[in-house]
Amino acid sequence: MSRVCELTGKKAMVGNNVSHALNRTKRKFGANLVKKRFYIPEEDKWVTLKVSTSALKTINKIGISAAIKEAKSKGFLK
């Protein structure tokens, strides 16, 4: 499975390594992802999501239920 955040859709970006002599070679900037279990009290169940650390901050701020609802409306989560 690819390294994509399930709530925000963040994925790897492409850029360059730049040496001291300004030689450029391609590289990837991976998303900062963690696998985390969340308890959803409305459904009384645990779900495991692969989320970015910025999505974790959002979950702490607005709650897991609101974050999942927002992700479903944006089409990132089924």
DSSP file (Angstrom, degrees, kcal/mol; ACC not computed):
  #  RESIDUE AA STRUCTURE BP1 BP2  ACC     N-H-->O    O-->H-N    N-H-->O    O-->H-N    TCO  KAPPA ALPHA  PHI   PSI    X-CA   Y-CA   Z-CA
    1    1 A M              0   0    0      0, 0.0     2,-0.0     0, 0.0     0, 0.0   0.000 360.0 360.0 360.0 142.2    0.0    0.0    0.0
    2    2 A S        -     0   0    0      1,-0.1     2,-1.6     9,-0.0     0, 0.0  -0.304 360.0-104.4 -74.6 159.0    1.3    3.5   -0.8
    3    3 A R        +     0   0    0      2,-0.0     9,-0.4    -2,-0.0     2,-0.4  -0.639  67.0 139.6 -87.2  86.1    2.3    5.9    1.9
    4    4 A V        -     0   0    0     -2,-1.6     2,-0.3     7,-0.1     7,-0.2  -0.990  56.6-114.1-130.5 136.2   -0.7    8.3    1.7
    5    5 A C     >  -     0   0    0      5,-2.5     4,-1.3    -2,-0.4    46,-0.2  -0.528  19.6-148.3 -68.6 131.4   -2.5    9.9    4.7
    6    6 A E  T  4 S+     0   0    0     44,-2.5    45,-0.1    -2,-0.3    -1,-0.1   0.666  92.9  39.2 -78.2 -16.8   -6.0    8.5    4.9
    7    7 A L  T  4 S+     0   0    0     43,-0.3    69,-0.2     3,-0.1    -1,-0.2   0.786 130.1  21.6-101.4 -34.1   -7.5   11.7    6.3
    8    8 A T  T  4 S-     0   0    0      2,-0.1    -2,-0.1    68,-0.1    43,-0.1   0.612  91.7-126.5-111.2 -15.1   -5.8   14.5    4.4
    9    9 A G     <  +     0   0    0     -4,-1.3    -3,-0.1     1,-0.2     2,-0.1   0.593  49.5 161.3  79.6   9.6   -4.5   12.7    1.2
   10   10 A K        +     0   0    0     -6,-0.1    -5,-2.5    22,-0.0     2,-0.2  -0.395   9.1 165.0 -65.2 140.1   -0.9   13.9    1.8
   11   11 A K        -     0   0    0     -7,-0.2    -7,-0.1    -2,-0.1    21,-0.1  -0.832  41.1 -52.6-144.7-177.3    1.6   11.8   -0.2
   12   12 A A        -     0   0    0     -9,-0.4     2,-0.3    -2,-0.2    18,-0.2  -0.269  47.3-150.6 -65.3 144.6    5.3   12.0   -1.2
   13   13 A M  E     -A   29   0A   0     16,-2.5    16,-3.2     0, 0.0     2,-0.4  -0.796  11.3-127.9-109.8 157.5    6.5   15.1   -3.1
   14   14 A V  E     +A   28   0A   0     -2,-0.3    14,-0.2    14,-0.2     2,-0.2  -0.879  42.0 137.2-108.7 138.4    9.4   15.1   -5.6
   15   15 A G  E     -A   27   0A   0     12,-2.5    12,-2.1    -2,-0.4     2,-0.4  -0.727  43.7 -81.6-152.3-157.7   12.3   17.5   -5.4
   16   16 A N  E     -A   26   0A   0     10,-0.2     2,-0.5    -2,-0.2    10,-0.2  -0.943  16.6-136.1-125.1 143.5   16.0   17.7   -5.8
   17   17 A N  E     -A   25   0A   0      8,-3.4     8,-1.7    -2,-0.4     2,-0.5  -0.851  30.0-157.3 -83.1 132.4   19.1   17.0   -3.7
   18   18 A V  E     -A   24   0A   0     -2,-0.5     6,-0.2     6,-0.2    -2,-0.0  -0.956   3.5-154.5-119.8 117.2   21.3   20.0   -4.2
   19   19 A S    >   -     0   0    0      4,-2.1     3,-1.9    -2,-0.5     0, 0.0  -0.212  36.0 -97.7 -80.3 175.0   25.1   19.5   -3.5
   20   20 A H  T 3  S+     0   0    0      1,-0.3    -1,-0.1     2,-0.1    -2,-0.0   0.821 129.1  53.1 -61.6 -31.2   27.5   22.2   -2.5
   21   21 A A  T 3  S-     0   0    0      2,-0.1    -1,-0.3     1,-0.0     3,-0.1   0.295 121.5-112.0 -86.2   9.4   28.5   22.5   -6.2
   22   22 A L    <   +     0   0    0     -3,-1.9     2,-0.3     1,-0.2    -2,-0.1   0.720  62.9 155.9  64.9  24.9   24.8   22.9   -7.1
   23   23 A N        -     0   0    0      1,-0.0    -4,-2.1     2,-0.0     2,-0.5  -0.658  31.5-146.8 -75.4 137.4   24.5   19.6   -8.8
   24   24 A R  E     +A   18   0A   0     -2,-0.3     2,-0.4    -6,-0.2    -6,-0.2  -0.924  22.1 173.3-115.7 129.9   20.9   18.5   -8.7
   25   25 A T  E     -A   17   0A   0     -8,-1.7    -8,-3.4    -2,-0.5   -10,-0.0  -0.977  37.7-101.3-129.6 146.6   19.6   14.9   -8.5
   26   26 A K  E     +A   16   0A   0     -2,-0.4     2,-0.3   -10,-0.2   -10,-0.2  -0.299  45.9 164.1 -68.1 147.0   16.0   13.8   -8.0
   27   27 A R  E     -A   15   0A   0    -12,-2.1   -12,-2.5     2,-0.0     2,-0.4  -0.951  30.3-118.8-151.7 169.0   14.7   12.7   -4.6
   28   28 A K  E     -A   14   0A   0     -2,-0.3     2,-0.7   -14,-0.2   -14,-0.2  -0.925   7.6-149.4-115.7 141.2   11.4   12.1   -2.8
   29   29 A F  E     -A   13   0A   0    -16,-3.2   -16,-2.5    -2,-0.4     2,-0.1  -0.930  27.0-148.6-104.1 106.3   10.1   13.9    0.3
   30   30 A G        -     0   0    0     -2,-0.7     2,-0.2   -18,-0.2   -19,-0.1  -0.393  18.3-105.3 -76.1 152.2    8.0   11.3    2.0
   31   31 A A        -     0   0    0    -28,-0.3     2,-1.3    -2,-0.1   -19,-0.1  -0.495  32.1-114.9 -72.1 145.5    4.9   12.2    4.1
   32   32 A N        +     0   0    0     -2,-0.2    21,-1.7   -21,-0.1     2,-0.3  -0.685  52.4 173.6 -84.6  91.9    5.4   11.9    7.9
   33   33 A L  E     -B   52   0B   0     -2,-1.3     2,-0.3    19,-0.2    19,-0.2  -0.765  19.8-175.7-109.7 147.2    2.9    9.1    8.6
   34   34 A V  E     -B   51   0B   0     17,-2.8    17,-2.4    -2,-0.3     2,-0.6  -0.986  26.4-127.3-134.4 147.0    2.1    7.1   11.7
   35   35 A K  E     +B   50   0B   0     -2,-0.3     2,-0.4    15,-0.2    15,-0.2  -0.854  41.1 173.4 -93.9 122.6   -0.3    4.1   12.1
   36   36 A K  E     -B   49   0B   0     13,-2.9    13,-2.9    -2,-0.6     2,-0.4  -0.979  29.8-136.1-138.8 141.8   -2.7    4.9   14.9
   37   37 A R  E     -B   48   0B   0     -2,-0.4     2,-0.4    11,-0.2    11,-0.2  -0.822  23.6-169.5 -96.2 135.9   -5.8    3.4   16.5
   38   38 A F  E     -B   47   0B   0      9,-3.1     9,-2.8    -2,-0.4     2,-0.5  -0.962  17.1-136.0-125.5 143.6   -8.7    5.7   17.3
   39   39 A Y  E     -B   46   0B   0     -2,-0.4     7,-0.2     7,-0.2    25,-0.2  -0.870  12.3-160.0 -98.6 127.2  -11.8    5.0   19.4
   40   40 A I  E  >> -B   45   0B   0      5,-3.0     5,-1.5    -2,-0.5     4,-1.1  -0.903   3.1-168.9-107.1 105.5  -15.1    6.3   17.9
   41   41 A P  T  45S+     0   0    0      0, 0.0    -1,-0.1     0, 0.0     5,-0.0   0.820  82.5  60.6 -67.3 -30.0  -17.6    6.5   20.7
   42   42 A E  T  45S+     0   0    0      1,-0.2    -2,-0.0     3,-0.1     0, 0.0   0.883 118.8  28.9 -63.8 -37.4  -20.6    7.1   18.3
   43   43 A E  T  45S-     0   0    0     -3,-0.4    -1,-0.2     2,-0.2     3,-0.1   0.476 103.8-132.2 -99.1  -5.2  -20.0    3.7   16.6
   44   44 A D  T  <5 +     0   0    0     -4,-1.1     2,-0.3     1,-0.2    -2,-0.1   0.913  67.3 106.6  53.1  50.7  -18.5    2.1   19.8
   45   45 A K  E   < -B   40   0B   0     -5,-1.5    -5,-3.0     2,-0.0     2,-0.4  -0.980  67.4-116.6-151.0 163.2  -15.5    0.7   17.9
   46   46 A W  E     -B   39   0B   0     -2,-0.3     2,-0.4    -7,-0.2    -7,-0.2  -0.808  26.3-168.2 -99.2 141.3  -11.8    1.1   17.2
   47   47 A V  E     -B   38   0B   0     -9,-2.8    -9,-3.1    -2,-0.4     2,-0.5  -0.984  13.7-142.5-128.4 144.2  -10.4    2.0   13.8
   48   48 A T  E     +B   37   0B   0     -2,-0.4     2,-0.3   -11,-0.2   -11,-0.2  -0.925  25.8 178.4-106.5 124.9   -6.8    1.9   12.7
   49   49 A L  E     -B   36   0B   0    -13,-2.9   -13,-2.9    -2,-0.5     2,-0.8  -0.941  31.6-135.8-126.8 146.8   -5.7    4.7   10.3
   50   50 A K  E     +B   35   0B   0     -2,-0.3   -44,-2.5   -15,-0.2     2,-0.3  -0.897  45.2 168.2 -98.3 105.6   -2.5    5.7    8.7
   51   51 A V  E     -B   34   0B   0    -17,-2.4   -17,-2.8    -2,-0.8     2,-0.1  -0.837  36.7-112.8-123.9 155.0   -2.4    9.4    9.2
   52   52 A S  E  >  -B   33   0B   0     -2,-0.3     4,-1.5   -19,-0.2     3,-0.2  -0.437  33.5-113.9 -77.5 159.9    0.1   12.2    8.9
   53   53 A T  H  > S+     0   0    0    -21,-1.7     4,-1.5     1,-0.2    -1,-0.1   0.803 118.8  56.6 -68.4 -27.5    1.3   14.0   12.0
   54   54 A S  H  > S+     0   0    0    -22,-0.2     4,-1.6     1,-0.2    -1,-0.2   0.846 104.4  53.2 -70.1 -31.7   -0.4   17.2   10.9
   55   55 A A  H  > S+     0   0    0     -3,-0.2     4,-2.5     2,-0.2    -2,-0.2   0.844 103.5  57.3 -68.6 -32.8   -3.7   15.2   10.7
   56   56 A L  H  X S+     0   0    0     -4,-1.5     4,-2.3     2,-0.2    -2,-0.2   0.899 105.2  50.4 -61.8 -40.4   -3.1   14.0   14.3
   57   57 A K  H  X S+     0   0    0     -4,-1.5     4,-1.4     2,-0.2    -1,-0.2   0.890 110.5  49.7 -64.0 -38.7   -3.0   17.7   15.4
   58   58 A T  H  X>S+     0   0    0     -4,-1.6     4,-3.1     2,-0.2     5,-0.5   0.906 109.4  51.2 -65.4 -41.7   -6.3   18.3   13.6
   59   59 A I  H  X5S+     0   0    0     -4,-2.5     4,-2.0     1,-0.2    -2,-0.2   0.901 109.1  51.0 -62.4 -41.2   -7.8   15.2   15.3
   60   60 A N  H  <5S+     0   0    0     -4,-2.3    -1,-0.2     1,-0.2    -2,-0.2   0.821 115.9  43.3 -64.3 -29.9   -6.7   16.6   18.7
   61   61 A K  H  <5S+     0   0    0     -4,-1.4    -2,-0.2    -5,-0.2    -1,-0.2   0.933 131.7  15.6 -82.8 -49.6   -8.3   19.9   17.8
   62   62 A I  H  <5S-     0   0    0     -4,-3.1     4,-0.3     1,-0.2    -3,-0.2   0.590 108.5-108.8-106.9 -11.7  -11.6   19.0   16.3
   63   63 A G     X< -     0   0    0     -4,-2.0     4,-1.8    -5,-0.5    -1,-0.2  -0.018  26.5 -88.2  99.1 154.9  -12.0   15.3   17.3
   64   64 A I  H  > S+     0   0    0      1,-0.2     4,-2.4     2,-0.2     5,-0.2   0.872 121.8  54.5 -69.4 -38.1  -11.9   12.1   15.4
   65   65 A S  H  > S+     0   0    0      1,-0.2     4,-2.2     2,-0.2    -1,-0.2   0.923 111.5  44.1 -63.9 -44.2  -15.6   12.0   14.4
   66   66 A A  H  > S+     0   0    0     -4,-0.3     4,-2.2     2,-0.2    -1,-0.2   0.872 113.2  52.1 -67.5 -37.3  -15.4   15.4   12.8
   67   67 A A  H  X S+     0   0    0     -4,-1.8     4,-2.1     2,-0.2    -2,-0.2   0.898 111.2  46.3 -66.8 -40.7  -12.1   14.6   11.1
   68   68 A I  H  X S+     0   0    0     -4,-2.4     4,-2.3     2,-0.2    -2,-0.2   0.901 111.8  51.6 -67.2 -41.1  -13.5   11.4    9.6
   69   69 A K  H  X S+     0   0    0     -4,-2.2     4,-1.8    -5,-0.2    -2,-0.2   0.909 111.5  47.4 -61.4 -42.4  -16.6   13.2    8.4
   70   70 A E  H  X S+     0   0    0     -4,-2.2     4,-1.6     2,-0.2    -2,-0.2   0.889 111.1  51.1 -66.0 -40.3  -14.5   15.9    6.7
   71   71 A A  H  X>S+     0   0    0     -4,-2.1     5,-2.2     1,-0.2     6,-1.0   0.878 109.4  50.6 -66.1 -37.5  -12.3   13.3    5.1
   72   72 A K  H  <5S+     0   0    0     -4,-2.3     3,-0.4     1,-0.2    -1,-0.2   0.880 108.8  51.4 -67.2 -37.2  -15.4   11.5    3.7
   73   73 A S  H  <5S+     0   0    0     -4,-1.8    -1,-0.2     1,-0.2    -2,-0.2   0.826 111.8  47.2 -69.2 -30.0  -16.8   14.7    2.3
   74   74 A K  H  <5S-     0   0    0     -4,-1.6    -1,-0.2    -5,-0.1    -2,-0.2   0.574 116.4-116.0 -85.8 -10.3  -13.5   15.4    0.5
   75   75 A G  T  <5S+     0   0    0     -4,-0.8    -3,-0.2    -3,-0.4    -4,-0.1   0.593  84.1 114.5  90.3  11.6  -13.3   11.9   -0.8
   76   76 A F  S   <S+     0   0    0     -5,-2.2     2,-0.4   -69,-0.2    -4,-0.2   0.769  76.7  41.7 -83.5 -26.2  -10.2   10.7    1.0
   77   77 A L              0   0    0     -6,-1.0    -2,-0.2    -9,-0.1    -1,-0.1  -0.948 360.0 360.0-125.1 140.8  -12.0    8.1    3.1
   78   78 A K              0   0    0     -2,-0.4    -1,-0.1    -3,-0.1    -6,-0.0   0.470 360.0 360.0 -85.9 360.0  -14.7    5.7    2.0
